[in-house]
């Protein structure tokens, strides 16, 4: 097999998504907006097919080592594809109600997902940036997709401006790394750093690189865009933002730090520890006074990125495995939460305030039970999935002797539990608000039920997921 043929074989899932996206775009152009539901369904099928090729694919590198397929990329790509499919699945009812039935929506989701896959498989800084920008440009458009809404337009503009700033910081960091190592390959940078050590210029490059990357997961102090963008974007878009792209961006950070800089552990570990501590602290307190549930979930996601970064701060295979387990549980639980938010519909209008959930247990007990399960899981209440997620990252931090950081994580988790439990209290103890529409669609019900079952019974089938995460993490330390 020639080098070009091997490259095509290694990146077959990405080519499937790219080719499928182009065909869906052409189909939509010729059929018009009446093709939206067909394009959406075909996009979900495309993600399932691509996930199959990811699973059965072989390890290897493509295009002179610019991209790599290994256990790590396969684990994360499957998560990203399934997360994108789930958010697309539950978006249909909202798009119909809000008169946003345009075929561009699923096509943009496909292009953003292609960018995620390229990010996760990147093995050089140039490939990393290409995938990241393809992904980000699609997200900017999605944030402003509701063109008649001032809030959505504002969200898209804020995301674009601050995203451009983060891209500039990232490129500056990459240029410094290239200037002091002479290569953009992850393996080449690792070899140079291993031989020559870490100088002050490389440390500056590493700091700018991390700053540009952590913007994508909205970790403190690069979180300022998140609440406004999440609140202003259409709800299915927010559901997408908070799930698959967060998983892919976290995976990108893991690979872009662990693989090129194994001999600079003490330098980048200090930066990651500070970011993790600040994110956990802000996420624990900033959401307490929120009245809009999408805004609350934005601050919640900031806190959860802090918890996940505990595993990276450990800098060990166990730590990386714990991050992958955490992000798996995070993705499924938040997909379930947003399925519930998309079911908050009254008299043909979607509502977003937490007070609208008052007395839900009396009017729709099954809906309230699912929402309560997700809230308890996000709070880390045993034996739900969220408890095990936090347990794994805390243990990884403790085993790496990061005792103070682990203790801060526990304290932040206890404080942050307040606003999750407050939602449960409002649903079960407050006087009922007017009931939501009972027919919220089979697609939303499917996502809600699937995520609920995963959250409730994760402890039963945790072993294979933890084992797969461990195998995936080892791929970064070869």
C-alpha positions as CSV (number, residue, x, y, z in Angstrom):
1,X,0.0,0.0,0.0
2,X,1.4,3.4,-1.0
3,X,1.7,6.3,1.4
4,X,-1.3,8.0,-0.2
5,X,-3.5,4.9,-0.1
6,X,-2.6,4.5,3.6
7,X,-3.5,8.1,4.2
8,X,-6.9,7.6,2.7
9,X,-7.4,4.4,4.6
10,X,-6.5,6.0,7.9
11,X,-8.7,9.0,7.4
12,X,-11.6,7.0,5.8
13,X,-14.1,8.1,8.5
14,X,-13.2,11.8,7.9
15,X,-13.5,11.3,4.1
16,X,-16.9,9.7,4.6
17,X,-18.2,12.7,6.6
18,X,-16.6,15.2,4.2
19,X,-18.1,13.5,1.1
20,X,-21.4,13.0,2.8
21,X,-21.5,16.6,3.9
22,X,-20.9,17.8,0.3
23,X,-23.6,15.6,-1.1
24,X,-26.1,16.7,1.5
25,X,-25.2,20.3,0.7
26,X,-25.8,19.8,-3.0
27,X,-29.1,17.9,-2.3
28,X,-30.3,20.7,-0.1
29,X,-29.4,23.4,-2.7
30,X,-31.4,21.6,-5.4
31,X,-34.4,20.6,-3.2
32,X,-34.6,23.8,-1.1
33,X,-35.6,24.1,2.5
34,X,-38.3,21.4,2.1
35,X,-35.5,18.9,2.2
36,X,-34.4,19.9,5.7
37,X,-35.9,16.9,7.5
38,X,-34.5,14.5,4.9
39,X,-31.0,16.1,5.1
40,X,-31.2,15.9,8.9
41,X,-32.1,12.2,8.9
42,X,-29.4,11.5,6.4
43,X,-26.9,13.4,8.5
44,X,-27.7,11.2,11.5
45,X,-27.3,8.1,9.3
46,X,-24.0,9.5,8.0
47,X,-22.7,9.9,11.6
48,X,-23.6,6.3,12.4
49,X,-21.8,5.0,9.3
50,X,-18.8,7.1,10.1
51,X,-18.8,5.8,13.7
52,X,-18.7,2.2,12.3
53,X,-15.7,3.0,10.1
54,X,-14.0,4.6,13.1
55,X,-14.5,1.5,15.2
56,X,-13.3,-1.0,12.5
57,X,-10.4,1.3,11.3
58,X,-6.7,0.4,11.8
59,X,-4.0,2.4,13.5
60,X,-1.7,4.5,11.4
61,X,-0.6,7.9,10.3
62,X,-1.7,10.0,7.3
63,X,-0.2,12.6,5.1
64,X,3.4,12.4,6.4
65,X,2.3,12.1,10.0
66,X,0.0,15.2,10.0
67,X,-2.9,13.0,11.2
68,X,-3.0,9.9,13.3
69,X,-5.5,7.2,14.0
70,X,-5.1,5.4,17.3
71,X,-7.1,4.2,20.2
72,X,-7.4,7.7,21.6
73,X,-8.8,9.2,18.4
74,X,-11.2,6.3,17.9
75,X,-12.6,6.6,21.4
76,X,-13.2,10.4,21.1
77,X,-14.4,10.3,17.5
78,X,-17.1,7.8,18.4
79,X,-18.2,10.0,21.3
80,X,-18.3,13.1,19.1
81,X,-20.2,11.4,16.3
82,X,-22.8,10.0,18.7
83,X,-23.1,13.3,20.5
84,X,-23.7,15.2,17.2
85,X,-26.3,12.6,16.1
86,X,-28.1,12.9,19.4
87,X,-28.3,16.7,19.3
88,X,-29.4,16.6,15.7
89,X,-32.1,14.0,16.6
90,X,-33.7,16.2,19.2
91,X,-33.5,19.4,17.3
92,X,-36.3,18.8,14.7
93,X,-39.3,19.8,16.8
94,X,-37.7,23.0,17.9
95,X,-36.7,23.9,14.3
96,X,-40.3,23.3,13.1
97,X,-41.8,25.4,15.9
98,X,-39.4,28.3,15.5
99,X,-39.7,28.2,11.6
100,X,-36.0,27.4,11.2
101,X,-36.4,24.5,8.8
102,X,-33.5,25.3,6.7
103,X,-31.3,22.5,5.3
104,X,-28.1,24.5,6.2
105,X,-28.6,23.5,9.8
106,X,-27.7,19.8,9.6
107,X,-25.0,20.6,7.0
108,X,-23.3,23.0,9.4
109,X,-23.5,20.3,12.1
110,X,-21.8,17.9,9.7
111,X,-19.1,20.3,8.9
112,X,-18.5,21.1,12.6
113,X,-18.3,17.4,13.3
114,X,-15.8,16.9,10.5
115,X,-13.7,19.7,12.1
116,X,-13.9,17.9,15.4
117,X,-12.7,14.6,13.9
118,X,-9.7,16.3,12.3
119,X,-8.9,18.1,15.6
120,X,-8.9,14.8,17.5
121,X,-6.8,13.1,14.8
122,X,-4.3,15.9,14.4
123,X,-0.7,15.0,15.0
124,X,0.9,18.3,14.1
125,X,0.1,21.9,15.0
126,X,-0.8,22.8,11.4
127,X,-3.4,20.0,11.2
128,X,-4.6,21.0,14.7
129,X,-5.3,24.5,13.5
130,X,-7.0,23.4,10.3
131,X,-9.4,21.2,12.1
132,X,-10.1,23.7,14.8
133,X,-10.9,26.5,12.4
134,X,-13.2,24.4,10.3
135,X,-15.0,23.4,13.4
136,X,-15.1,26.9,14.8
137,X,-16.4,28.6,11.7
138,X,-19.4,26.3,11.5
139,X,-20.1,27.0,15.2
140,X,-20.0,30.8,14.7
141,X,-22.7,30.5,12.0
142,X,-24.8,28.1,14.2
143,X,-24.8,30.5,17.1
144,X,-26.4,33.2,14.9
145,X,-28.6,30.7,13.0
146,X,-31.9,32.4,14.3
147,X,-31.4,35.4,12.1
148,X,-34.5,37.3,13.2
149,X,-33.5,37.1,16.9
150,X,-31.3,39.9,18.3
151,X,-30.1,37.5,21.1
152,X,-28.9,34.9,18.5
153,X,-27.2,37.5,16.3
154,X,-25.4,38.9,19.4
155,X,-24.4,35.4,20.5
156,X,-22.9,34.7,17.1
157,X,-21.0,38.0,17.0
158,X,-19.6,37.6,20.5
159,X,-18.5,34.1,19.7
160,X,-16.9,35.1,16.5
161,X,-14.9,38.1,17.9
162,X,-13.7,36.3,21.0
163,X,-13.0,33.1,19.0
164,X,-10.8,35.1,16.6
165,X,-8.9,36.5,19.6
166,X,-8.3,32.9,20.9
167,X,-7.2,31.8,17.4
168,X,-4.7,34.6,17.3
169,X,-3.3,33.5,20.7
170,X,-3.2,29.9,19.6
171,X,-1.3,30.8,16.4
172,X,1.1,33.0,18.3
173,X,1.8,30.1,20.7
174,X,2.3,27.7,17.8
175,X,4.7,30.2,16.1
176,X,6.8,30.4,19.2
177,X,6.9,26.6,19.6
178,X,7.9,26.3,16.0
179,X,10.5,29.0,16.3
180,X,12.2,27.4,19.3
181,X,12.0,23.7,18.0
182,X,12.1,24.0,14.2
183,X,9.1,21.7,13.7
184,X,5.3,21.6,13.9
185,X,5.1,17.8,14.3
186,X,4.1,16.7,17.8
187,X,6.7,13.9,17.7
188,X,9.4,16.3,16.4
189,X,8.6,18.9,19.2
190,X,8.8,16.1,21.8
191,X,12.2,15.0,20.4
192,X,13.7,18.5,20.4
193,X,12.4,19.3,23.9
194,X,13.7,16.0,25.2
195,X,17.2,16.8,23.9
196,X,17.5,20.5,24.5
197,X,15.2,21.0,27.5
198,X,12.6,23.8,28.1
199,X,13.8,27.4,27.6
200,X,11.9,30.6,28.4
201,X,10.8,31.1,24.8
202,X,9.2,27.7,24.7
203,X,7.5,28.3,28.0
204,X,5.9,31.5,26.6
205,X,4.8,29.5,23.5
206,X,3.3,26.8,25.7
207,X,1.4,29.3,27.7
208,X,-0.1,31.0,24.7
209,X,-0.9,27.6,23.2
210,X,-2.8,26.5,26.3
211,X,-4.6,29.9,26.5
212,X,-5.8,29.5,22.9
213,X,-6.9,25.9,23.5
214,X,-8.7,26.3,26.8
215,X,-10.9,29.0,25.2
216,X,-12.6,26.2,23.3
217,X,-13.7,24.5,26.5
218,X,-14.6,27.8,28.1
219,X,-12.3,27.3,31.1
220,X,-11.5,30.3,33.4
221,X,-10.2,32.9,32.6
222,X,-11.3,32.4,29.0
223,X,-15.0,31.7,29.9
224,X,-16.5,35.2,29.4
225,X,-18.3,34.4,26.2
226,X,-20.0,31.2,27.4
227,X,-23.1,32.4,29.3
228,X,-24.2,35.0,26.7
229,X,-23.5,32.7,23.7
230,X,-25.3,29.7,25.3
231,X,-28.3,31.8,26.4
232,X,-28.6,33.6,23.1
233,X,-28.1,30.7,20.7
234,X,-31.1,28.5,19.6
235,X,-31.6,25.8,22.2
236,X,-30.6,22.9,19.9
237,X,-27.4,24.8,19.0
238,X,-26.6,25.3,22.7
239,X,-27.2,21.6,23.3
240,X,-24.6,20.9,20.5
241,X,-22.1,23.4,21.9
242,X,-22.2,21.9,25.4
243,X,-21.8,18.3,24.3
244,X,-19.8,17.0,21.3
245,X,-17.5,20.1,20.7
246,X,-16.6,20.2,24.4
247,X,-15.5,16.5,24.2
248,X,-13.5,17.1,21.0
249,X,-11.9,20.3,22.4
250,X,-10.8,18.5,25.6
251,X,-9.4,15.6,23.6
252,X,-7.5,18.1,21.5
253,X,-6.0,19.7,24.6
254,X,-4.9,16.3,25.9
255,X,-3.1,15.3,22.8
256,X,-1.6,18.8,22.1
257,X,-0.1,18.9,25.6
258,X,0.8,15.3,26.5
259,X,2.3,14.2,23.2
260,X,4.6,17.2,22.2
261,X,5.6,18.2,25.8
262,X,6.1,15.1,27.9
263,X,9.4,16.6,29.1
264,X,7.8,19.9,30.1
265,X,5.4,18.3,32.6
266,X,6.3,20.6,35.5
267,X,5.9,23.8,33.3
268,X,2.4,23.1,31.8
269,X,1.2,21.3,34.9
270,X,1.3,24.5,36.9
271,X,-0.8,26.3,34.3
272,X,-3.4,23.6,34.1
273,X,-3.7,23.4,37.8
274,X,-4.4,27.1,38.1
275,X,-7.0,26.9,35.3
276,X,-8.7,23.9,36.8
277,X,-8.9,25.5,40.3
278,X,-10.3,28.8,38.9
279,X,-12.8,26.9,36.7
280,X,-14.1,24.7,39.6
281,X,-14.4,27.7,41.9
282,X,-16.3,29.9,39.4
283,X,-18.6,27.1,38.3
284,X,-19.5,26.4,41.9
285,X,-20.7,29.9,42.8
286,X,-21.5,31.8,39.6
287,X,-24.6,29.6,38.7
288,X,-26.2,30.1,42.1
289,X,-28.1,33.3,41.2
290,X,-29.1,32.4,37.7
291,X,-32.8,32.3,36.6
292,X,-32.3,31.1,33.0
293,X,-31.6,27.4,32.8
294,X,-29.4,27.7,29.7
295,X,-27.3,30.3,31.4
296,X,-27.1,28.1,34.5
297,X,-25.9,25.2,32.4
298,X,-23.2,27.4,30.8
299,X,-21.7,28.1,34.3
300,X,-22.2,24.4,35.1
301,X,-20.1,23.4,32.0
302,X,-17.3,25.8,33.1
303,X,-17.2,24.0,36.5
304,X,-17.2,20.6,34.9
305,X,-14.3,21.5,32.6
306,X,-12.4,22.4,35.7
307,X,-13.1,18.9,37.2
308,X,-12.0,17.2,33.9
309,X,-8.8,19.2,33.9
310,X,-7.9,17.6,37.2
311,X,-7.1,14.5,35.3
312,X,-4.8,16.4,32.8
313,X,-3.1,18.1,35.7
314,X,-2.2,14.7,37.0
315,X,-0.2,14.1,33.8
316,X,-0.5,10.3,34.1
317,X,-2.2,7.6,32.0
318,X,-4.7,7.2,34.9
319,X,-5.4,10.9,34.8
320,X,-6.0,10.9,31.0
321,X,-8.3,7.9,31.3
322,X,-10.2,9.6,34.0
323,X,-10.7,12.6,31.7
324,X,-12.1,10.4,29.0
325,X,-14.5,8.7,31.4
326,X,-15.6,12.1,32.8
327,X,-16.2,13.5,29.3
328,X,-18.2,10.4,28.3
329,X,-20.5,10.8,31.3
330,X,-20.6,14.6,30.8
331,X,-21.7,14.3,27.2
332,X,-24.6,11.9,27.9
333,X,-25.8,13.7,31.0
334,X,-25.9,17.1,29.3
335,X,-27.6,15.6,26.2
336,X,-30.3,14.4,28.6
337,X,-30.6,17.8,30.3
338,X,-31.1,19.6,27.0
339,X,-33.6,17.0,25.9
340,X,-35.5,18.1,29.0
341,X,-35.0,21.8,28.3
342,X,-36.3,21.2,24.7
343,X,-39.4,19.6,26.3
344,X,-40.2,22.9,28.2
345,X,-42.9,24.1,25.8
346,X,-46.1,25.8,26.9
347,X,-48.8,27.0,24.5
348,X,-46.6,26.6,21.5
349,X,-43.7,28.7,23.0
350,X,-40.4,27.4,24.5
351,X,-39.6,28.6,28.0
352,X,-36.2,28.7,29.6
353,X,-36.6,30.1,33.2
354,X,-36.0,27.7,36.1
355,X,-39.3,28.9,37.8
356,X,-41.2,27.3,34.8
357,X,-40.2,23.9,36.3
358,X,-42.2,24.6,39.5
359,X,-44.3,21.6,40.6
360,X,-43.3,19.5,37.5
361,X,-43.4,16.4,39.6
362,X,-47.2,16.8,40.0
363,X,-48.0,17.5,36.4
364,X,-45.5,15.3,34.6
365,X,-43.8,13.0,37.1
366,X,-41.8,11.0,34.5
367,X,-40.3,14.2,33.0
368,X,-39.5,15.5,36.5
369,X,-37.9,12.2,37.5
370,X,-35.6,12.3,34.4
371,X,-34.6,15.9,35.1
372,X,-34.0,15.1,38.8
373,X,-31.7,12.2,37.8
374,X,-29.6,14.4,35.5
375,X,-29.4,17.1,38.2
376,X,-28.3,14.6,40.9
377,X,-25.7,13.2,38.5
378,X,-24.3,16.6,37.7
379,X,-24.1,17.3,41.4
380,X,-22.1,14.0,41.9
381,X,-24.6,12.2,44.1
382,X,-23.9,8.5,44.3
383,X,-24.5,6.0,42.8
384,X,-25.3,7.9,39.6
385,X,-22.9,8.3,36.7
386,X,-21.7,11.8,37.7
387,X,-20.5,10.5,41.1
388,X,-18.2,8.0,39.4
389,X,-17.0,10.6,37.0
390,X,-15.8,12.9,39.8
391,X,-14.5,9.9,41.8
392,X,-12.2,8.9,38.9
393,X,-10.7,12.4,38.4
394,X,-10.3,13.0,42.1
395,X,-8.5,9.7,42.6
396,X,-6.2,10.5,39.6
397,X,-5.3,13.8,41.2
398,X,-4.7,12.2,44.6
399,X,-2.5,9.5,43.1
400,X,-0.4,12.3,41.5
401,X,-0.1,14.0,44.9
402,X,-2.3,16.9,44.0
403,X,-4.0,16.9,47.3
404,X,-4.9,20.6,47.6
405,X,-6.4,20.5,44.1
406,X,-8.4,17.4,44.8
407,X,-9.7,19.0,48.1
408,X,-10.7,22.1,46.3
409,X,-12.6,20.0,43.8
410,X,-14.5,18.2,46.5
411,X,-15.4,21.6,48.2
412,X,-16.5,23.1,44.8
413,X,-18.6,20.0,44.1
414,X,-20.4,20.4,47.4
415,X,-21.0,24.1,46.9
416,X,-22.1,23.6,43.3
417,X,-24.6,20.9,44.4
418,X,-26.8,23.7,45.7
419,X,-28.0,25.0,42.4
420,X,-28.6,21.5,41.0
421,X,-30.6,20.5,44.1
422,X,-32.5,23.8,44.0
423,X,-33.9,22.7,40.7
424,X,-35.0,19.4,42.2
425,X,-36.6,21.3,45.1
426,X,-38.5,23.6,42.7
427,X,-39.8,20.6,40.7
428,X,-40.9,18.5,43.7
429,X,-41.8,21.1,46.4
430,X,-43.0,24.3,44.8
431,X,-46.6,25.0,43.8
432,X,-47.2,23.8,40.2
433,X,-46.7,26.2,37.3
434,X,-48.9,25.8,34.2
435,X,-48.2,22.4,32.7
436,X,-45.9,21.9,29.7
437,X,-47.2,20.3,26.5
438,X,-47.2,16.6,27.0
439,X,-46.4,15.7,23.4
440,X,-42.7,16.8,23.0
441,X,-42.0,14.2,20.3
442,X,-40.5,10.7,20.2
443,X,-37.0,11.9,19.3
444,X,-36.7,14.0,22.4
445,X,-38.2,11.2,24.5
446,X,-35.7,8.7,23.0
447,X,-32.7,10.9,23.9
448,X,-34.1,11.6,27.4
449,X,-34.8,8.0,28.1
450,X,-31.5,6.8,26.8
451,X,-29.5,9.4,28.7
452,X,-31.5,8.7,31.8
453,X,-30.9,4.9,31.6
454,X,-27.2,5.6,31.2
455,X,-27.1,8.0,34.1
456,X,-29.0,5.7,36.4
457,X,-27.3,2.4,35.6
458,X,-23.8,3.4,34.6
459,X,-22.4,1.7,37.7
460,X,-23.6,-1.6,36.2
461,X,-21.7,-1.4,32.9
462,X,-18.9,1.0,33.9
463,X,-16.1,-1.5,33.6
464,X,-16.0,-1.8,29.7
465,X,-16.1,2.0,29.3
466,X,-13.4,2.5,31.9
467,X,-11.3,-0.2,30.3
468,X,-11.7,1.4,26.8
469,X,-10.8,4.8,28.2
470,X,-7.6,3.3,29.8
471,X,-6.6,1.7,26.5
472,X,-7.2,5.0,24.7
473,X,-5.2,7.0,27.2
474,X,-2.2,4.6,26.8
475,X,-2.0,5.6,23.1
476,X,-0.8,9.1,24.1
477,X,2.1,7.7,26.1
478,X,3.6,5.5,23.5
